[in-house]
Amino acid sequence: MKFSLKLIALITLFSFSGLFAQRNLSHEVGLTFGPIFMQTDYGQANHLPSSTPTSFGISLSHYLSFYGSNYNWRNGSSYFSDHFKLKTDFSFYTNSDLEHKGEYAKLQNDLGARLRAMTGTTKLWDVGMQMEYYFKNLEDYGLLFNDNDKFAPYVSAGLHFSKFTPTLTTTHNGGDYVNNPEGTLPGPWQVDAVFLEPDTTFSLTLSAGTRYKLGDVQLVLDARWQYFFSDRIEGLDAPHELSGSKHNDTLIFLSFGAVYDLGSF
């Protein structure tokens, strides 16, 4: 049943995209990349610097604009077509440096030693759709002879689907946490709190950014906040004060790249 619900949701997403794609619309493709800041169970609760080790992300995107690119003066335009784009996004995130930081990891006792010895990685393949709202009129902004409007700020919201693969390593007391979790792992992760099988989840995204026009190519700067419907993105799920987050995992993706206008078809 769980797999069926995910499959239905994905089919709905891409059917929605295909419905718009059949119309005479403007198409764009984009490539962006940049750092990712993840808030997971690594780190100290309520201490953002220790809970967000930096990782890397890259994203390939397709955009649908609802006004086309023939620029007939106000031909069939509407507030929706003048201010919204539909973005389909394929992303890859990786973090190979998950570790515990903060006051507990600095303790010079057994707990501190176990926390410092515990490291992890995670990789995510992410696909989803976002509806972008632009504050400026997109048809006017897209005109080739419009040199006055260089920037086009926007906000967006969307739904994504992710497949993630976490790993865990510890060097404490031989490192065999599978057969000896009590002798190797910190207390919160000794019983039913480590989940390293590849898994999938949905997430909600909120973004804000801007474009900068350079002819058919536009530079884009984007900040995305992503809330996962899972607390196991990094393989840990311990509702304890020692864990970096007693809630579901989140990330912030700061990206920079370029978007190319393919025209309408």
Secondary structure in CASP SS format (residue, H / E / C, confidence):
PFRMAT SS
TARGET T0000
AUTHOR 0000-0000-0000
METHOD secondary structure of the structure
MODEL  1
M C 1.00
K H 1.00
F H 1.00
S H 1.00
L H 1.00
K H 1.00
L H 1.00
I H 1.00
A H 1.00
L H 1.00
I H 1.00
T H 1.00
L H 1.00
F H 1.00
S H 1.00
F H 1.00
S H 1.00
G H 1.00
L H 1.00
F H 1.00
A H 1.00
Q C 1.00
R C 1.00
N C 1.00
L C 1.00
S E 1.00
H E 1.00
E E 1.00
V E 1.00
G E 1.00
L E 1.00
T E 1.00
F E 1.00
G E 1.00
P E 1.00
I E 1.00
F E 1.00
M E 1.00
Q E 1.00
T C 1.00
D C 1.00
Y C 1.00
G C 1.00
Q C 1.00
A C 1.00
N C 1.00
H C 1.00
L H 1.00
P H 1.00
S H 1.00
S H 1.00
T C 1.00
P C 1.00
T E 1.00
S E 1.00
F E 1.00
G E 1.00
I E 1.00
S E 1.00
L E 1.00
S E 1.00
H E 1.00
Y E 1.00
L E 1.00
S E 1.00
F C 1.00
Y C 1.00
G C 1.00
S C 1.00
N C 1.00
Y C 1.00
N C 1.00
W C 1.00
R C 1.00
N C 1.00
G C 1.00
S C 1.00
S C 1.00
Y H 1.00
F H 1.00
S H 1.00
D H 1.00
H H 1.00
F E 1.00
K E 1.00
L E 1.00
K E 1.00
T E 1.00
D E 1.00
F E 1.00
S E 1.00
F E 1.00
Y E 1.00
T E 1.00
N E 1.00
S E 1.00
D E 1.00
L E 1.00
E E 1.00
H C 1.00
K C 1.00
G C 1.00
E C 1.00
Y C 1.00
A C 1.00
K C 1.00
L C 1.00
Q C 1.00
N C 1.00
D H 1.00
L H 1.00
G H 1.00
A H 1.00
R H 1.00
L H 1.00
R H 1.00
A H 1.00
M E 1.00
T E 1.00
G E 1.00
T E 1.00
T E 1.00
K E 1.00
L E 1.00
W E 1.00
D E 1.00
V E 1.00
G E 1.00
M E 1.00
Q E 1.00
M E 1.00
E E 1.00
Y E 1.00
Y E 1.00
F C 1.00
K C 1.00
N C 1.00
L H 1.00
E H 1.00
D H 1.00
Y H 1.00
G H 1.00
L C 1.00
L C 1.00
F C 1.00
N C 1.00
D C 1.00
N C 1.00
D C 1.00
K C 1.00
F E 1.00
A E 1.00
P E 1.00
Y E 1.00
V E 1.00
S E 1.00
A E 1.00
G E 1.00
L E 1.00
H E 1.00
F E 1.00
S E 1.00
K E 1.00
F E 1.00
T E 1.00
P E 1.00
T E 1.00
L E 1.00
T E 1.00
T E 1.00
T C 1.00
H H 1.00
N H 1.00
G H 1.00
G C 1.00
D C 1.00
Y C 1.00
V C 1.00
N C 1.00
N C 1.00
P H 1.00
E H 1.00
G H 1.00
T H 1.00
L C 1.00
P C 1.00
G H 1.00
P H 1.00
W H 1.00
Q C 1.00
V C 1.00
D C 1.00
A C 1.00
V E 1.00
F C 1.00
L C 1.00
E C 1.00
P C 1.00
D E 1.00
T E 1.00
T E 1.00
F E 1.00
S E 1.00
L E 1.00
T E 1.00
L E 1.00
S E 1.00
A E 1.00
G E 1.00
T E 1.00
R E 1.00
Y E 1.00
K E 1.00
L E 1.00
G C 1.00
D C 1.00
V E 1.00
Q E 1.00
L E 1.00
V E 1.00
L E 1.00
D E 1.00
A E 1.00
R E 1.00
W E 1.00
Q E 1.00
Y E 1.00
F E 1.00
F C 1.00
S C 1.00
D C 1.00
R C 1.00
I C 1.00
E C 1.00
G C 1.00
L E 1.00
D C 1.00
A C 1.00
P C 1.00
H C 1.00
E C 1.00
L C 1.00
S C 1.00
G C 1.00
S C 1.00
K C 1.00
H C 1.00
N C 1.00
D C 1.00
T E 1.00
L E 1.00
I E 1.00
F E 1.00
L E 1.00
S E 1.00
F E 1.00
G E 1.00
A E 1.00
V E 1.00
Y E 1.00
D E 1.00
L E 1.00
G E 1.00
S E 1.00
F C 1.00
END
